[in-house]
């Protein structure tokens, strides 16, 4: 099982196959991931604890426990934790290619540019 620590929290790869990857992502209170996009994969996010603020394209909305959203391939998106407790989501990535070099980063709170990968090959976000 692959586990990674990031400035915004942690991720754990629960299962991985050629065309899909399932992760548990925990985002610390007040933190957020990069505003990003993928050319070769879509993502489905399910909130299991906490509250998520989601940016998907030109929409912004809140997801609570047991709510989910689908992020289509090619859509700019971001996951944020606006709450006071940790946000935990299950992320299901699907597509023909799930490599880390398929992250196009537009904005990042931690000053990582496009060439700073957030995890090794096979990782995510």
C-alpha positions, 0 to 999 in steps of 0.5 A: 500500500502506497502512502504519501504525505503532502503539505495539505495532508496525506493520501493512501492508494487502496487499490490500483489497476491498469485503468483505475486507482482508488485512494483515501485522501485526507486534507487538513483543516484550512488546506487545499490541493493545487488547481489542476487538470488531467488530460487522460483521467477523470476523478470521482470524489466521495466525502466520507468525513468532514466538508469539501469545497470543490472547484470544478470548471467554473463552478464552486460548491460544498460537499458533505458526508455521503455526497459525491462529484464527478470531475471529467477529464480535461476539467480544471478542479481543486479540493479544499477543506474549509472546515475545522476537522480533517476532510477525508474523501475516497477518490476513484481515478479512471482512464487509459493513463494514470501517471503523475506527469498527467497533472497540469497545475495552474495554481498552488499554495505551496509554490510547487510549479508544473515540474514539481510532482506531488508524488512518485510515478503511480501516486496522485494529487 
